[in-house]
Amino acid sequence: MQHLEGKHALVTGGGTGIGEAIALALADAGAEVTITGRRMDALQDTCQKAPARLSALTMDVTDERSVVDGVKQAIDARGPIDIHVANAGIAETSPFAKTSLEFWRKVMATNLDGAFLTCREVVPGMLAQGWGRIITISSVAGLRGLKYGAAYSASKHGVIGLTRVISEEYMGRGLTANAICPGYVRTPIVARNTRLIMARSNLSQPEAEAAMSHDNRHQRLIEVSEVAAAAMWLCAPGSDSINGQTIEIAGGQV
């Protein structure tokens, strides 16, 4: 059912992984989808999977001018943004005592500043229309500390706080804001980390994947389609009262 016909969605980090899966699901439901990222080649590869519905736009979410200009360009091309998925992020770790300020700021700039900037730019249009859906992609690390992930965990905690503030500030005006908090998902980032574990620990791929998914309560990697399904639920008819929530996707209690 194409219940999002006539809606315009903006998905940051839409060229791979979770962002790509959500963008394709939105397009399948009838939405016009603008996907953004820093690498146009990856974005174009995704657009080829649903060329009638998807369009690509280069955007660096750490750069305020890039975000302001990019959102305006998306609106000029395809109309007001009804749905925003703030997905762009990096997952890099470092022992706490060895974490440099440069590393800390790099993670914060992408994961937290990026979500702040893109959400800020789409909110006015949603309020003007009286309807909008903001979905931020946080993490189970936004709900509890991740060993060796001080910057990542702090940034994802911040994303949840930002999402809750948006939900409170605009409650009752047709706009909802919710955070999805996945555990370890089968994405290119996890694939890269799996290869690193294999090389470092002399493990097979299944053994390395098992190590990666150890913190998922059902002991397996989460598929991007499962995260996309949660995002679609937050955009579906009847979702108006789901607001300011954290949706944990981790195979059990976090």
N, C-alpha and C positions, 0 to 999 in steps of 0.2 A: 504494500500500500504506500503510495507516494504522498504521505501526509505532510511533507515539508515543501510541497510545490509552492513556488513563489517566495521562498525564504532564501536569504543570502547568508552563508556561513563563512567565517574566516578561521582557518586552522593554521596556527604557527607550528613550524617544524613538521610540515605536512608531507615531506618527501620520503620519509622512511618510518618504519616501526609503528608505534601507536598512532601517531599523527596521520600517517597514510591510511591506516585501517579505519579511523574515524572519518576521514575525508571521503573515502569510498563509500562508507555506509550512509553518510549524509547525502551524497550524490544519488545513491540507490533509492533513497527515500524522496527524491525529487528536488532537493535543494541545489541552488547554484553555489559552488564552493570555490573560494579563493584559498589556495595553499601558499604558505610563505616559508622561506628558508634562505640560507646563504648560498646554496649551491643550485643553480638553475638546472643543471643536468639531472639531478635527482628529482627535482620538482617536475620536470618535463616527463621523466619516466613514469611518474605517478599519473600525470594528466593523461597519458596515452591509454590508461586503463579505463577511463571514463571521459573521453574527450568532449562530449557534449555538455558536461556539467562542471568540469574542473578547469580552473585557470591558475597559472603560476605567477608568483610575484616575489622577486628577491627582496628580502628584508633582514636586517640585523637587529634583533630585539634588544641588543645592548646599546644601541645608538638611538637616542630620542628622535633626532631628525629623520632617520630612516623609518622609524615606526610612524611618526606623524604623517610623513609624506606617503608611506605605503598604505596606510589605512585610507587616506583621502583618495589615493589612486584606485583602490579596490572599490570604494563607494562610488566614485565617478564612473567606473566601468560597469558595475553590476548592481548598483543601488544600495540602500542602507543595509547595514549588517544586523541581522536578526539573531544569529547564533555565533558565539565566539568560543573557540576551544584554545585556551592558552596552554599549549603543549611543548613549545620549544624549551629544551633544557639540556644540560650536560650532567653526566654521572661519573664524577672522578673522585677518587679517595686519596687520603694522605693521613699518616699518623698525626694525631693532634699536636704533639710537641714539635713536629717538623713541618707543620702547615705554615707556609709563608703568607704574608698579607696579600701579596700579588695573587697567589692561588685562591685565597679566600674571596677576594674581590672579583676574580674571574667567574667563579661559580655563582656568586650573588648577582652579578650583573646579568647573567643569562637566565638563571632560574627564577629570581625574585624581581629584579628590576624589569626584566622583560615582560613578566606577567602583569606587573603594575602598569607599565606603559601601554601595552595593548588593550588591557581592560579599560584604562582611563579614556582611551581614544574612541572606544566603541560605545561606551555607556550613554553619552548624550543622544545618539541616534535611537537607541533602544527606548529611552525615556520619551522621546518625541513621538515614537510609534505606539507606546504603551504596551510593548511586548518585547521580551528579549531573554536569551538564555546564555549565561556565562558558565563555562565548564573549565575549571583549572585542573591540570594534571599534576597532582602532588605525588605522594608515595607513602608506603607504610613507614618510611623513614621520616615522614612529616608528623608521625604520631608517636614515635619512640626513637631513641638514639640508635644510630647505626655505627658500629665500631669502625674506626678509621674514616668516618664520614662526617666530621664536624661541620664542614662548610655545606655539604650536600644536605645533611639532616636539618641544619639551621635554615637553609634556603627553603626547604620543603615545609618546615613548620611555618615559615613566613608566608608561604603561598596559602596555606590554610587560614591563617589569620587575616590575610588580605581578602580572601573569598568571603569569610564571615562578616567582615566589615561592609563589603559591597552588599551582601544580602540584608544586613540591618539597615543600612543607609537608604536603600531604595525599596524597602518592603512595602507591599501594597500598591506598587506602581507598574505591575506587569512584568517586572524583571526578576529573575531568580539567578542565584549564583551558588554553585556547588563544586566541591572538590572530589575528584576521583583519586583514590590512594591505592595503586597496585603494589603487589609484591614484585618478585622477580618475573619479568615478562620476556618471552622469546622475541627479542629485538636484535638489531645489529650490534647494539652496545653490549648486550649480554653475550652474543656470539663472540665478540672480540674478547670479553673478559673470560669466557670459557676457554678460548685458545690460549690465553695467557696462563690460566691455571694448568692446562694440559702441558705447556712448555715448562712451567716452573716446578710442577709436582710430579711429572711423568705419569699422568693419569690418562685413561682413555676418554673419548668424548662423552660417553654415557656417565662415567664416573665424575667428570668435571661438571657436567650438567646437574648431576645429583648434588654436588657440592654447592652449586649456585642456587639450587632450589631448596636447599635445606631449611631455610627460614620460611618458606611457603608451607602453610599448615598441612596441605594435602600432598606435600613432597613432590611436586612437579612444577615445571615452568608454566606460567599462565600464558595463554595465547592472546595475541593482539585482538582477535575477534571478540574475546570475552570483555575486554576493556571497551571496545567499540560498542558492544551491546548495552553496556551501562550508560555510555554517553547518549545513545539513541533513546533510551528510557527517559533520561532527563529532558529530552526535547519533545517527547511524545505527548499527545493529548492526555489531559489528566495529571500533568506533572506540575501544575501551578503551585501546589502546596509543598513541594519538595524544595526547600530553600535553606541555604546556610549549612548544608549537611556534608559530612565526609563519607564517601562510599568506599568502603574497604574491599578490595578484591585480592584476597590472600589465601583462599582455600579454608578459612576458619577464622576464629577470633584473633585479633591482633594484640 
